[in-house]
Amino acid sequence: MQELNDQNEGDNLSVVPNSESEPSPIDAAIKVSLSDDKMEAYLRIEPPMNGGMAPTFKDFENALEIRKITYGVDTAKLKVLAADPIYNMEHVIAKGLRPVNGVDGTYEFKFSLEKDYRPKAKPDGTVDYRDLGIVENVKIGQVLCVITHPTDGTEGTRLNGQPIKPIKGRAVPSLAGKNTYLSEDGTIIFSKIDGQVEYDGRKINVNETLFLKGDVDNSTGNIKFIGNVIIEGTVLDNFVVESGGNIEIGGTVGSVTLKADGNILLRRGIIGGEINCQGDLTSKFIEHCNVFAKGNITADFIMNSNIKCGINLILTGSKGKIAGGSCMAGQNITACIIGAISGLETDLRIGTDPSIITRQQELAKQLPGLEKQIISLKNLISLLKEHEAANRLLPDKKIMLDNAKSSLVKCIGLYANIKQELSEISELLNATGNGKITCTRTIFPGTKITIGSAKMMVTDSMENISLYYRDGRICQRRL
């Protein structure tokens, strides 16, 4: 019964509701953050609570739109996260495009900047202590520097779609200096002339004249320069000076070798040297030398030397004397005194040096080859210009065109010079035998005279006289 009563009491109990309500559902939270440089966007998903909604693809798009992220969005990744969210983890969801800065222009010298003044080794293993290489010669049209242009770089894009400008590369400073020129595309510097190349720290220059303030000695070694050479000092014995132009020397010259394609000026004189001059030679005095000058020779006195002069041999000044040795001129010999009172043997000739004939033959052989080369270069230039006009000229062909133009100018110049020299030689040969020997004071006994095919020996002193060739003999005329 008691159990029944208890049961009945239980049946009469009522349920009292909980005073605290159920928590509200919270949807998943989406947070978007940026990297320090604002070039990457990160997505973090906080999980839903109390039965809240999981994130959808549209939720992701809205979150990115709020942050104005429109570029570089990984849409595929968003779809994966929408299908299978990964909570409480940062996901790289967008990347901007970083700009690529331009590359600075570069340049490469095609000549040596660092001079190595050490003696040079010969092929046989010996050392030439006079070849120090202080001069670097370049030819007309030679490439001196190759330039690479800077690049502008590639534009980037921010996450909001705004462009990012790259930093452009810096251009090479202007390097073309005296007697140089820049190719049309600005990538090559050429030499305008034959000369000595140098870089002064700002510009590349080519000098047509080499100036030496001191002497030619062990500190300089031999000098071989494609242009003019001016030496303020002297040239020590056994050294060589070679020039593609003129040579001028301020000091006395001893037992040296001088070679010039132009004129030679010796302000004091030379003793015991060797001279080869394709132009005119002017010297205060010449003693015990072997000399060839294609043009005129002018000096105060010449003693015991072997002289070959292409045109006129002129002795000037208070002495104006030729004594001893052999002197030959293509046209005229003029002096105050010829020979010596002691009867010193002195040989004078008016005629043509065999070496001039040899030179004429050598030059004549060069002309046909030059003519062919000029025609070939003109054809090549014409072809390359056709490609250039059609915008089909590749960079390497552009270099070829520039080189061909320079070579053509050089070949045409060389051809003209050879023709001119041949003309001069022809005039010289035509004048052979028409020259004369003029002595304004005395021709001493012991002097041998040859004009053309006629010869005579001076046995008695001759005063103020001119000797010339006529009808197979040497004639005399009083001045």
Order of alpha helices (4+ residues) and beta strands (2+ residues): alpha-beta-beta-alpha-alpha-beta-beta-beta-beta-beta-beta-beta-beta-beta-beta-beta-beta-beta-beta-beta-beta-beta-beta-beta-beta-beta-beta-beta-beta-beta-beta-beta-beta-beta-beta-alpha-alpha-beta-beta-beta-beta-beta
